[in-house]
Amino acid sequence: MPADILAIGSCVLDISCIHIPDDELKPAQGSSNPATITQCVGGVAYNMALAARRAGASVTLSTVIVDDHNGSFILKDLKEEGLSTEGVLKLDATDGNTGTYIGNYDVEKNLIFGMADVSIMQHHALHYRRHWEALMESTAPKWVLLDLYYPAIVTAIIIDCARHVNAKVLIEPVSVPLAKQFMKPFPGLITLESTYPQHNIDLITPNQVELEGLYNAAEENGLFKPTEYKVMLDTLKQSVSHNLIYSRLPRAIQQSIALLQYLPTILTTLDKNGCLLATIVRNGTSPAAVSLHHFYPRTVVGEEDVVSVNGAGDTFNGALIAKLVRSQSHGGIDEDSIQFAQDAAALTVQSTDTVSPDIRMLNYH
């Protein structure tokens, strides 16, 4: 079934154990402790899909589960949320366990430690190209939103299949280790030859520490060839928004510009300070230009109103792409779409849900 957006990657059963203090404020080590235990569906790809769906886009989620209790729980949730399950790969119970995360928190909901079983995302069934070709042909998405939990070979296959149906690709780095792994040269992902305009990735959305990881890994892996990159920079004109001069983001700007040759649009989230958009633009026969804009959030959430920042970045991504496909924007990311995504993320940090249900109430025309 056709969908505006195909979100691919992690979808897990998320179990939260919040300590109920009795005489001791902290849980006792080596002993059972009273707790409030809840479960819900989570995962980066799931959160992006749910945010996009609540922002009004048609969405298919592609993930891998197992024919077990947790897998059945996830399928039920997807149907209730109106997310197409066409892309869900369901394996036999003998193949492993559905992805599960268990977080243990203190009474103030600070994470004490977490445990994750996502080994199913390495299953060999995900390596079959025909599975991804069929999914792309069936859904014909405008955008593919991809987290980096799958092995590099699977990620490369997915991106190549997306290219064959003219879908744009967003990469969510997820973490610093995965961001650094992504910048290791690999055919179909990042290579010395996959520079603009022969790039493989349309948009990547790191936070500041993930941007640092991307940059450091690129440097460590010899992706910045001094002479070649100097030639590229000499052919580019820099277009800087007026408020960028006062944004005090010199390192993020430097890192973004350096990475643009491989990742021609980088949207770095800066928590309460908004986001930095760096992109290579070309107008007709004019020379390419590096465009840099710092967008401050329109809605500032006070610390006393923050419930949790979990899911804020995923919400931002899903809402951003939903806004783009709904507005049928052909000019790329603009201030309107970013403000919509920032407003959606602001709702999520004030919600007990990982993706705020109130995103549906955002009324943009």
C-alpha positions in Angstrom: 0.0 0.0 0.0 1.4 3.4 -0.9 2.7 5.6 2.0 4.2 9.0 2.2 6.8 7.8 4.6 8.5 4.5 5.3 10.2 4.3 8.7 12.8 1.5 9.0 14.6 0.2 12.1 14.1 -0.4 15.7 10.8 -1.2 17.4 10.9 -2.8 20.8 8.9 -3.6 23.8 9.9 -0.9 26.4 9.5 -2.0 30.0 10.0 0.7 32.7 10.6 -0.2 36.4 10.3 2.8 38.6 11.4 2.3 42.2 8.9 2.8 45.0 10.9 3.9 48.0 10.1 2.6 51.5 12.6 3.2 54.2 15.4 3.5 51.6 15.4 6.2 48.9 17.6 4.1 46.7 17.0 0.5 45.5 18.9 -2.1 47.5 21.6 -3.9 45.5 21.3 -7.7 45.4 17.7 -7.7 46.6 14.1 -7.4 45.3 12.7 -3.9 45.4 9.1 -2.6 45.1 8.4 -0.8 41.8 5.8 0.4 39.4 6.3 -1.6 36.2 4.8 -0.5 32.9 5.3 -1.5 29.3 4.8 0.3 26.0 6.2 0.1 22.5 9.3 2.1 21.7 12.3 2.3 19.5 13.7 5.1 17.3 12.0 4.0 14.0 8.7 3.4 15.8 8.9 6.9 17.5 9.6 8.6 14.2 6.8 6.7 12.5 4.3 7.5 15.2 5.2 11.2 15.2 4.8 11.4 11.4 1.5 9.6 11.7 0.2 11.9 14.4 1.4 14.9 12.2 -0.9 13.7 9.4 1.2 11.7 7.1 0.5 8.1 5.9 3.2 5.9 7.3 4.4 2.3 7.0 6.8 1.0 9.7 9.3 -1.7 8.8 10.9 -3.6 11.6 11.6 -7.1 12.7 9.8 -9.0 15.4 9.4 -12.6 16.5 6.3 -14.7 16.9 6.2 -14.4 20.7 4.3 -12.5 23.3 6.2 -9.2 22.9 5.9 -9.4 19.1 2.1 -9.8 19.4 2.0 -6.8 21.8 3.8 -4.7 19.3 1.6 -5.7 16.4 -1.5 -4.9 18.4 -0.1 -1.4 19.2 0.8 -0.7 15.6 -2.8 -1.4 14.4 -4.3 0.7 17.1 -2.0 3.6 16.1 -3.0 3.4 12.5 0.5 2.4 11.4 0.7 0.0 8.5 2.3 -3.4 9.4 3.1 -4.3 5.8 6.8 -3.8 6.4 7.0 -5.9 9.6 9.1 -9.0 9.2 7.8 -11.7 11.5 10.2 -14.5 12.3 9.7 -17.8 14.0 10.1 -18.1 17.8 13.1 -20.3 17.3 15.0 -17.3 15.6 15.3 -15.3 18.9 13.4 -12.8 20.8 11.5 -9.7 19.8 13.5 -6.6 20.7 13.1 -5.7 24.4 14.4 -2.9 26.5 14.2 -2.8 30.3 14.9 0.5 32.1 15.3 0.7 35.9 14.7 4.2 37.3 14.8 5.8 40.7 11.8 7.6 42.2 12.7 10.8 40.3 12.7 8.7 37.0 16.5 9.0 36.6 17.8 6.0 34.8 19.8 3.7 37.1 20.7 1.2 34.4 19.1 -0.3 31.3 19.2 -3.6 29.6 18.5 -4.2 25.9 18.1 -7.3 23.8 18.0 -6.2 20.2 20.0 -9.1 18.7 17.1 -9.9 16.4 18.1 -6.8 14.3 21.2 -8.7 13.2 19.2 -11.6 11.7 20.3 -12.8 8.3 16.7 -12.6 6.9 17.2 -8.8 6.7 20.0 -9.2 4.2 17.7 -10.4 1.4 17.5 -7.6 -1.2 14.2 -8.8 -2.6 12.5 -8.1 0.7 13.5 -4.5 0.6 12.8 -4.1 -3.2 9.3 -5.5 -2.8 8.6 -3.1 0.2 9.8 -0.1 -1.7 7.8 -1.0 -4.8 4.7 -1.5 -2.7 4.9 1.6 -0.5 6.5 4.0 -3.1 7.5 6.3 -0.3 8.5 9.9 -0.8 10.9 9.6 2.2 12.6 6.7 4.0 13.5 7.4 7.7 16.2 5.0 8.8 17.9 4.5 12.1 21.3 2.9 12.3 20.5 -0.3 14.3 20.8 -2.6 11.3 24.2 -3.8 10.1 26.0 -1.7 7.5 25.3 -4.1 4.6 21.5 -4.0 5.4 21.6 -0.2 5.6 23.3 0.0 2.2 20.8 -2.3 0.6 17.9 -0.3 2.0 19.4 3.0 0.7 20.0 1.6 -2.8 16.4 0.2 -3.0 15.1 3.6 -1.9 17.1 5.3 -4.7 15.4 3.0 -7.2 12.0 4.4 -6.3 13.2 8.0 -6.1 12.7 8.2 -2.3 14.7 10.6 -0.2 16.6 9.1 2.7 16.9 10.5 6.3 19.4 8.9 8.6 19.0 9.2 12.4 22.4 8.4 14.0 20.9 7.2 17.3 24.1 7.3 19.3 27.8 8.4 19.1 29.1 4.8 18.6 26.6 4.2 15.8 27.4 7.6 14.2 31.1 6.8 14.3 30.5 3.3 12.8 28.5 4.9 10.0 31.4 7.1 8.9 33.7 4.1 8.3 33.9 3.7 4.5 31.5 1.1 3.3 30.2 0.6 -0.3 26.8 2.1 -0.8 27.1 4.3 2.3 30.1 6.5 2.8 33.1 6.2 0.4 35.6 8.6 -1.0 33.6 8.6 -4.2 30.2 9.2 -2.6 30.6 13.0 -2.4 28.1 15.6 -3.6 26.4 15.3 -6.0 27.0 11.5 -6.0 26.0 11.3 -2.4 23.9 8.5 -0.9 22.2 10.3 2.0 19.8 13.2 1.6 19.5 14.3 5.3 21.1 13.3 8.6 19.8 14.6 12.0 22.5 14.3 14.7 22.6 16.0 18.0 25.7 17.9 18.9 27.6 15.0 20.4 26.6 12.8 17.5 27.8 15.5 15.1 31.1 15.5 16.9 31.3 11.7 16.5 30.5 11.8 12.8 33.3 14.4 12.3 35.9 12.6 14.4 35.2 9.3 12.7 35.4 10.9 9.2 38.8 12.5 10.2 40.1 9.2 11.7 39.1 7.3 8.5 40.9 9.7 6.1 37.7 11.0 4.5 38.9 14.6 4.6 41.5 14.8 1.7 43.1 18.2 2.2 43.8 19.0 -1.4 40.5 17.7 -2.8 38.4 19.4 -0.1 40.2 22.7 -0.5 39.2 22.7 -4.2 35.6 22.0 -3.2 35.5 24.8 -0.7 37.1 27.2 -3.2 34.1 26.6 -5.5 31.5 27.2 -2.8 29.9 30.4 -1.8 28.8 30.6 1.8 25.3 32.0 2.5 24.9 32.7 6.2 21.6 33.7 7.9 22.0 36.9 9.9 21.3 35.3 13.3 24.0 32.7 12.7 26.7 35.4 13.4 25.4 35.6 17.0 24.7 31.9 17.5 28.1 31.0 19.1 28.3 27.6 17.3 31.7 27.8 15.6 32.6 24.2 16.1 29.3 22.8 15.0 29.5 25.0 11.9 33.0 23.9 11.1 32.1 20.2 11.5 29.0 20.6 9.4 30.8 22.3 6.6 33.4 19.6 6.6 30.9 16.8 6.4 28.7 18.3 3.8 30.6 16.8 0.9 29.3 13.3 2.1 26.1 14.4 3.8 24.8 17.4 1.8 22.1 18.3 4.4 22.8 18.2 8.1 20.2 19.2 10.6 21.8 19.3 14.0 19.5 19.5 17.0 20.7 21.7 19.9 18.2 20.9 22.6 16.6 24.2 23.9 18.8 26.2 21.5 17.0 25.0 18.4 18.8 23.5 15.5 21.5 24.2 12.9 20.7 23.6 9.3 23.7 23.2 6.9 23.1 22.3 3.3 24.6 22.5 -0.1 22.3 24.3 -2.5 22.5 24.8 -6.3 20.4 27.1 -8.3 20.5 26.3 -12.0 23.9 26.8 -13.5 25.1 28.9 -10.5 28.0 27.6 -8.4 27.0 25.5 -5.4 26.7 27.3 -2.1 26.9 26.3 1.5 23.8 27.6 3.3 23.8 27.8 7.1 20.9 28.7 9.3 20.4 28.6 13.0 16.7 28.3 14.0 15.7 29.1 17.5 12.6 27.3 18.9 9.4 29.3 18.7 8.2 27.7 21.9 10.5 27.6 24.9 9.6 25.0 27.5 10.6 25.9 31.0 12.5 23.3 33.1 9.6 23.0 35.4 7.4 21.9 32.5 9.8 19.2 31.2 8.5 15.7 31.9 11.0 13.8 29.8 13.3 14.5 26.8 12.9 10.9 25.7 11.6 10.8 22.1 12.0 14.5 21.5 14.5 14.0 18.7 12.5 11.2 17.1 9.4 13.4 17.3 11.3 16.2 15.6 12.3 14.0 12.7 8.9 12.4 12.1 7.0 15.7 12.3 9.5 17.5 10.1 9.2 15.0 7.2 5.4 14.7 7.7 5.2 18.5 7.3 7.4 18.4 4.1 5.3 15.7 2.4 2.0 17.3 3.5 3.0 20.6 2.1 4.5 18.9 -1.0 7.6 21.1 -0.6 10.0 20.8 -3.5 12.3 23.4 -2.2 13.7 21.4 0.7 13.6 22.1 4.4 12.4 25.6 5.3 11.6 27.6 8.4 7.9 26.6 8.4 8.7 22.8 8.5 11.4 23.3 11.1 9.1 25.3 13.4 6.4 22.7 13.0 8.9 20.0 14.1 10.1 22.1 17.0 6.6 22.7 18.2 5.9 18.9 18.0 9.1 18.2 20.0 8.1 20.8 22.6 4.8 18.9 23.1 6.6 15.6 23.6 9.0 16.9 26.3 5.9 18.0 28.3 4.2 14.6 27.8 4.3 11.4 29.7 4.2 9.7 26.3 7.4 9.2 24.2 5.6 10.8 21.3 2.9 13.3 22.4 -0.7 12.6 21.2 -1.3 16.3 21.1 0.8 16.6 17.9 -2.5 15.9 16.2 -3.8 19.3 17.5 -1.1 21.3 15.8 -3.0 23.3 13.2 -0.8 24.3 10.3 -2.0 25.2 6.9 
